[in-house]
Amino acid sequence: MNVDVGAVRLLGAVFLFVFVASLLSERLLASAVRSGSKSEILVNISERLTLMRISNLIALMNCVGIVVLAALLYVVSYGPCREPSPERPGVVPERRSVLPRIPVCQMLGTGNSPPVRGAGAQ
């Protein structure tokens, strides 16, 4: 499978960014909110408003990172399957699923296998 190395490296970097951003956002939120009753939590948030806003901003960047991650996973997983074959230039093969290439899915029998008909099917 010919995959662009730059796309794979960018995919790894986005994975790390999403991981670190989620941990950082959660820690900032926990330090801004603290614990206690509902009224104490609201007072804590009002006293640490800047920390809460930074936590929300990092959570928003994390959401954008997840969307970018999904797009890169699509490019890395399905990109090579849609290239024209060298034997038949100009003819693009139909899209193949990634599931048969995953070992767990092979063990479960999912993927491009034909459906199994029951005893009563004609």
C-alpha positions in Angstrom: 0.0 0.0 0.0 1.5 3.3 -1.1 0.7 6.0 1.5 2.2 9.4 1.6 4.7 9.5 4.5 3.8 13.1 5.2 0.2 12.3 5.8 1.1 9.5 8.2 3.4 11.8 10.2 0.7 14.5 10.3 -1.8 11.8 11.4 0.6 10.9 14.3 1.1 14.5 15.3 -2.7 15.1 15.3 -3.2 12.0 17.4 -0.7 13.4 20.0 -2.3 16.8 19.8 -5.7 15.4 20.5 -4.4 13.3 23.4 -2.5 16.2 25.1 -5.4 18.7 24.5 -7.9 16.4 26.1 -5.7 15.8 29.1 -4.9 19.5 29.5 -8.5 20.6 29.1 -9.7 18.1 31.7 -7.1 19.2 34.2 -7.9 22.9 33.7 -11.6 22.3 34.0 -11.1 20.3 37.2 -9.0 23.0 38.8 -11.5 25.7 37.8 -14.6 23.8 39.0 -13.2 22.0 42.1 -15.8 20.2 44.2 -18.6 20.9 46.5 -22.3 21.7 46.2 -23.7 23.4 43.1 -23.5 26.8 44.5 -19.9 26.3 45.6 -19.0 25.1 42.1 -20.6 28.2 40.5 -18.7 30.4 42.9 -15.5 28.6 42.1 -16.1 29.0 38.3 -16.9 32.8 38.8 -13.6 33.2 40.7 -11.5 31.4 38.1 -13.3 32.6 35.0 -10.0 33.0 32.9 -9.1 29.4 33.7 -12.5 28.2 32.6 -12.3 30.1 29.4 -8.9 28.7 28.6 -10.2 25.2 29.3 -13.1 25.8 26.9 -10.8 27.1 24.2 -8.5 24.0 24.5 -11.6 21.8 24.4 -12.7 23.6 21.2 -9.3 23.1 19.6 -9.5 19.4 20.7 -12.8 19.1 18.8 -11.3 20.6 15.7 -8.4 18.3 16.1 -10.7 15.3 16.2 -12.4 16.4 12.9 -8.9 16.8 11.3 -8.0 13.4 12.7 -11.0 11.8 11.1 -10.2 13.4 7.7 -6.6 12.2 7.9 -7.7 8.7 8.8 -9.9 8.7 5.8 -7.1 9.9 3.5 -4.6 7.4 4.9 -7.1 4.4 4.9 -9.0 4.9 1.7 -6.6 7.1 -0.4 -4.5 4.3 -2.0 -7.6 2.2 -2.8 -8.9 4.8 -5.2 -5.8 5.1 -7.4 -5.9 3.9 -11.0 -4.3 0.6 -11.5 -1.0 0.5 -13.5 -2.3 -2.4 -15.6 -5.4 -0.4 -16.7 -4.7 3.3 -16.7 -7.7 5.5 -16.4 -9.8 2.9 -14.7 -10.3 3.5 -11.0 -11.2 0.3 -9.1 -14.2 0.3 -6.8 -13.7 1.3 -3.2 -12.5 -1.5 -1.0 -13.2 -1.6 2.7 -10.4 -1.3 5.3 -12.2 -3.8 7.6 -10.8 -7.0 6.0 -7.3 -5.7 6.6 -7.8 -5.4 10.4 -7.0 -8.7 12.1 -9.8 -8.5 14.7 -12.3 -8.0 11.9 -10.9 -11.0 10.0 -11.4 -13.1 13.1 -15.0 -11.9 13.5 -15.7 -12.5 9.9 -16.7 -9.0 9.0 -15.7 -7.1 5.9 -16.4 -8.0 2.3 -17.5 -11.6 2.8 -20.8 -12.5 1.1 -23.9 -12.9 3.4 -24.6 -16.4 4.7 -28.1 -17.6 3.7 -30.2 -19.6 6.2 -31.7 -23.0 5.6 -35.1 -21.5 4.6 -33.6 -19.0 2.0 -33.9 -19.7 -1.6 
